[in-house]
Amino acid sequence: MTQTRKTALEALLAKMKAGEGGWGLERPKELHTDLVWKAWMGSFDAAFALHLAVLPGWEYGYDGGMAWVKLPGLRSSYRHNDKEGITARAWLIAIITALIAEEPE
């Protein structure tokens, strides 16, 4: 059975928040890339490249283990603080959270 894009993203997010990479889960095609793996492992460059690829035009920021993404002009943002202080991982989770929020119900 094929999952919806939103369901696949939610399953991936739950695994990542639990401290697992989420590999082996069905993922949307734009996330079938080594950028996700590299960002999960701590590559800041990979998190940045993934952000540009899937959230073009979105603002971003980071400090320590905290990362956030938001659409310009909006008050709400999607942020995550990685308990291990891995900014790239926090940024990856913020990206996935934003992608989920952008999906229709």
NURODREN-127562 format. One record per residue: residue number from 1; x, y, z of N, C-alpha, C, O in turn. Coordinates in Angstrom, 1 decimal. Layout:
REM residues N
resi n_east n_north n_up ca_east ca_north ca_up c_east c_north c_up o_east o_north o_up
NUM X Y Z X Y Z X Y Z X Y Z
...
This chain:
REM residues 105
resi n_east n_north n_up ca_east ca_north ca_up c_east c_north c_up o_east o_north o_up
1 0.8 -1.2 0.0 0.0 0.0 0.0 0.9 1.2 0.0 1.8 1.3 0.8
2 0.6 2.2 -0.9 1.4 3.4 -1.0 0.8 4.4 0.0 -0.4 4.7 0.1
3 1.7 5.0 0.8 1.3 6.1 1.7 1.2 7.4 0.9 1.7 7.6 -0.1
4 0.4 8.3 1.5 0.3 9.6 1.0 1.6 10.3 1.3 2.4 9.9 2.2
5 1.9 11.4 0.6 3.1 12.2 0.8 3.2 12.6 2.3 4.2 12.5 2.9
6 2.0 13.2 2.8 2.0 13.7 4.1 2.3 12.6 5.1 3.0 12.8 6.1
7 1.6 11.4 5.0 1.8 10.3 5.9 3.3 9.8 5.9 3.8 9.5 6.9
8 3.9 9.8 4.7 5.3 9.4 4.6 6.2 10.4 5.3 7.1 10.0 6.1
9 5.9 11.7 5.2 6.7 12.7 5.9 6.5 12.6 7.4 7.5 12.7 8.1
10 5.3 12.4 7.8 5.0 12.3 9.2 5.7 11.0 9.9 6.2 11.1 11.0
11 5.7 9.9 9.1 6.4 8.7 9.6 7.9 9.0 9.7 8.6 8.6 10.7
12 8.5 9.7 8.7 9.9 10.0 8.7 10.2 10.9 9.9 11.2 10.7 10.6
13 9.4 11.9 10.1 9.6 12.9 11.2 9.5 12.2 12.5 10.4 12.5 13.4
14 8.6 11.3 12.7 8.5 10.6 14.0 9.7 9.8 14.3 10.2 9.8 15.4
15 10.2 9.1 13.3 11.5 8.3 13.4 12.7 9.2 13.8 13.5 8.9 14.7
16 12.8 10.3 13.1 13.9 11.2 13.4 13.8 11.9 14.7 14.8 12.0 15.4
17 12.6 12.2 15.2 12.5 12.8 16.5 12.7 11.8 17.6 13.1 12.1 18.7
18 12.6 10.5 17.3 12.9 9.4 18.2 14.4 9.1 18.2 14.8 8.3 18.9
19 15.1 9.8 17.3 16.6 9.6 17.3 17.0 8.5 16.3 18.2 8.1 16.2
20 16.1 8.1 15.4 16.4 7.2 14.4 16.5 7.9 13.0 15.9 9.0 12.9
21 17.2 7.4 12.1 17.4 8.0 10.8 16.1 7.9 10.0 15.9 8.7 9.1
22 15.3 6.9 10.2 14.1 6.7 9.5 14.3 6.0 8.1 13.5 6.1 7.2
23 15.4 5.4 8.0 15.8 4.8 6.7 14.9 3.5 6.5 14.6 2.8 7.5
24 14.6 3.3 5.3 13.7 2.1 5.0 12.3 2.5 4.9 11.4 1.8 4.4
25 11.9 3.7 5.4 10.6 4.2 5.3 10.3 4.8 3.9 11.3 5.3 3.2
26 9.1 4.7 3.4 8.7 5.4 2.2 8.9 6.9 2.3 8.4 7.4 3.3
27 9.6 7.5 1.4 9.8 8.9 1.5 9.4 9.6 0.1 9.4 8.9 -0.9
28 8.9 10.8 0.2 8.6 11.5 -1.1 9.9 11.6 -2.0 11.0 11.6 -1.4
29 9.7 11.6 -3.3 10.8 11.5 -4.2 11.9 12.6 -4.0 13.1 12.3 -4.1
30 11.5 13.8 -3.6 12.5 14.8 -3.4 13.4 14.6 -2.2 14.4 15.2 -2.0
31 13.0 13.7 -1.3 13.8 13.3 -0.1 14.6 12.0 -0.3 15.2 11.5 0.6
32 14.5 11.4 -1.5 15.3 10.2 -1.8 16.6 10.7 -2.3 16.9 10.6 -3.5
33 17.4 11.2 -1.4 18.7 11.8 -1.8 19.7 11.6 -0.7 19.3 11.4 0.5
34 20.9 11.6 -1.0 21.9 11.4 0.1 22.0 12.7 0.9 22.7 12.7 2.0
35 21.4 13.8 0.5 21.4 15.0 1.3 20.7 14.8 2.7 21.2 15.3 3.7
36 19.6 14.0 2.7 18.9 13.7 3.9 19.8 12.9 4.9 20.0 13.3 6.0
37 20.5 11.9 4.3 21.4 11.1 5.1 22.6 11.9 5.7 22.9 11.9 6.9
38 23.2 12.7 4.8 24.3 13.6 5.2 23.9 14.6 6.3 24.6 14.9 7.2
39 22.7 15.2 6.1 22.2 16.2 7.1 22.0 15.5 8.4 22.3 16.0 9.5
40 21.4 14.3 8.4 21.1 13.5 9.6 22.5 13.2 10.3 22.5 13.2 11.5
41 23.5 13.0 9.5 24.8 12.7 10.1 25.6 13.9 10.6 26.7 13.8 11.1
42 25.0 15.1 10.3 25.6 16.3 10.8 26.2 17.3 9.7 26.8 18.3 10.1
43 26.0 17.0 8.4 26.5 17.8 7.4 25.7 19.1 7.3 24.5 19.0 6.8
44 26.3 20.2 7.6 25.6 21.5 7.5 25.4 21.8 6.1 24.3 22.4 5.7
45 26.4 21.5 5.2 26.3 21.8 3.8 25.1 21.0 3.2 24.4 21.6 2.3
46 24.9 19.8 3.6 23.8 19.0 3.1 22.4 19.6 3.5 21.5 19.6 2.7
47 22.3 20.0 4.7 21.1 20.6 5.2 20.8 21.9 4.4 19.6 22.1 4.1
48 21.8 22.7 4.2 21.6 23.9 3.4 21.2 23.6 2.0 20.2 24.2 1.5
49 21.8 22.6 1.3 21.4 22.2 0.0 20.0 21.7 -0.1 19.3 22.0 -1.0
50 19.6 20.9 0.9 18.3 20.3 0.9 17.3 21.4 1.1 16.2 21.5 0.5
51 17.6 22.4 2.0 16.7 23.5 2.2 16.5 24.3 0.9 15.3 24.6 0.6
52 17.5 24.6 0.2 17.4 25.3 -1.1 16.6 24.5 -2.1 15.8 25.1 -2.9
53 16.7 23.2 -2.1 16.0 22.3 -3.0 14.5 22.2 -2.8 13.7 22.2 -3.7
54 14.1 22.0 -1.5 12.7 21.7 -1.2 12.0 22.9 -0.6 10.7 22.9 -0.6
55 12.6 23.9 -0.1 12.0 25.1 0.4 12.5 26.4 -0.2 13.0 27.3 0.5
56 12.5 26.5 -1.5 13.1 27.7 -2.2 12.3 28.9 -1.7 11.1 28.9 -1.6
57 13.0 30.0 -1.4 12.4 31.2 -1.0 12.1 31.3 0.5 11.8 32.4 1.0
58 12.3 30.2 1.2 12.1 30.2 2.7 13.3 30.8 3.4 14.5 30.6 3.0
59 13.1 31.5 4.5 14.2 32.0 5.3 14.6 30.9 6.3 13.8 29.9 6.5
60 15.8 31.0 6.8 16.3 30.0 7.7 17.2 30.6 8.7 17.7 31.7 8.5
61 17.5 30.0 9.8 18.4 30.5 10.8 18.8 29.3 11.7 18.2 28.3 11.7
62 19.9 29.5 12.4 20.4 28.5 13.3 21.3 29.1 14.3 21.9 30.1 14.1
63 21.4 28.4 15.4 22.3 28.9 16.5 22.5 27.7 17.5 21.5 27.2 18.0
64 23.7 27.2 17.6 23.9 26.0 18.5 23.2 24.9 17.8 23.3 24.6 16.7
65 22.3 24.2 18.6 21.6 23.1 18.1 20.2 23.4 17.6 19.4 22.6 17.2
66 19.8 24.7 17.6 18.5 25.2 17.2 18.5 25.6 15.7 19.5 26.3 15.3
67 17.5 25.2 15.0 17.4 25.6 13.6 15.9 26.0 13.4 15.0 25.4 14.0
68 15.7 26.9 12.5 14.3 27.3 12.1 14.2 27.6 10.6 15.2 28.0 10.0
69 13.0 27.5 10.1 12.7 27.8 8.7 11.3 28.6 8.7 10.5 28.2 9.6
70 11.1 29.5 7.8 9.8 30.2 7.7 9.7 30.9 6.4 10.7 31.2 5.7
71 8.5 31.0 6.0 8.2 31.8 4.8 8.4 33.3 5.1 7.9 33.7 6.2
72 9.0 34.1 4.2 9.1 35.5 4.5 7.8 36.2 4.7 6.8 35.9 4.0
73 7.7 37.0 5.7 6.5 37.8 6.0 5.5 37.1 6.9 4.5 37.7 7.3
74 5.7 35.8 7.2 4.8 35.1 8.1 5.4 35.1 9.5 6.6 35.0 9.7
75 4.5 35.1 10.5 5.0 35.1 11.9 5.4 33.7 12.3 6.3 33.5 13.1
76 4.6 32.7 11.8 4.9 31.3 12.3 6.2 30.8 11.6 6.5 31.1 10.4
77 6.8 30.0 12.3 8.0 29.3 11.8 8.0 27.9 12.3 7.3 27.5 13.2
78 8.9 27.1 11.7 9.0 25.7 12.1 10.4 25.5 12.6 11.4 25.8 11.9
79 10.6 25.2 13.9 11.9 25.1 14.5 12.1 23.8 15.3 11.1 23.2 15.7
80 13.3 23.5 15.4 13.7 22.3 16.2 15.0 22.5 16.9 15.9 23.1 16.3
81 15.1 22.0 18.1 16.4 22.0 18.8 16.8 20.6 19.0 16.2 19.8 19.7
82 18.0 20.2 18.4 18.5 18.9 18.5 19.1 18.7 19.9 20.0 19.4 20.3
83 18.7 17.6 20.6 19.2 17.4 22.0 20.7 17.1 22.0 21.3 17.3 23.0
84 21.2 16.7 20.9 22.7 16.4 20.8 23.5 17.6 20.3 24.7 17.6 20.2
85 22.7 18.7 20.0 23.4 19.9 19.5 23.8 19.9 18.1 24.7 20.6 17.6
86 23.3 19.0 17.3 23.6 18.8 15.9 22.7 19.7 15.0 21.6 19.4 14.8
87 23.2 20.9 14.7 22.4 21.9 14.0 21.9 21.4 12.7 20.7 21.6 12.3
88 22.7 20.6 11.9 22.2 20.1 10.6 21.0 19.2 10.8 20.1 19.2 10.0
89 21.0 18.4 11.9 19.9 17.5 12.2 18.7 18.3 12.6 17.6 17.9 12.1
90 18.9 19.3 13.4 17.7 20.1 13.8 17.1 20.8 12.5 15.9 20.9 12.4
91 18.0 21.3 11.6 17.6 21.9 10.4 16.8 20.9 9.5 15.7 21.3 9.0
92 17.2 19.7 9.4 16.5 18.7 8.7 15.1 18.5 9.2 14.2 18.4 8.5
93 15.0 18.4 10.5 13.7 18.1 11.1 12.8 19.4 10.9 11.6 19.2 10.7
94 13.4 20.6 11.0 12.6 21.8 10.8 12.1 21.8 9.3 10.9 22.2 9.0
95 12.9 21.4 8.4 12.5 21.3 7.0 11.4 20.3 6.8 10.4 20.6 6.1
96 11.5 19.1 7.3 10.4 18.1 7.2 9.1 18.6 7.9 8.1 18.4 7.3
97 9.2 19.3 9.0 8.1 19.8 9.7 7.4 20.8 8.8 6.1 20.9 8.7
98 8.1 21.7 8.1 7.6 22.7 7.2 6.9 22.0 6.0 5.8 22.5 5.6
99 7.5 21.0 5.5 6.9 20.3 4.3 5.6 19.7 4.7 4.7 19.7 3.9
100 5.5 19.1 5.9 4.3 18.5 6.4 3.2 19.6 6.5 2.0 19.4 6.1
101 3.6 20.8 7.1 2.6 21.9 7.3 2.1 22.4 5.9 1.0 22.9 5.9
102 2.9 22.3 4.9 2.5 22.8 3.6 1.6 21.8 2.8 1.0 22.2 1.8
103 1.5 20.6 3.3 0.7 19.6 2.6 -0.8 19.9 2.9 -1.2 20.2 4.0
104 -1.7 19.7 1.9 -3.1 19.8 2.2 -3.6 18.7 3.1 -3.0 17.6 3.1
105 -4.7 19.0 3.8 -5.3 18.0 4.7 -5.8 16.8 4.0 -6.3 15.9 4.6
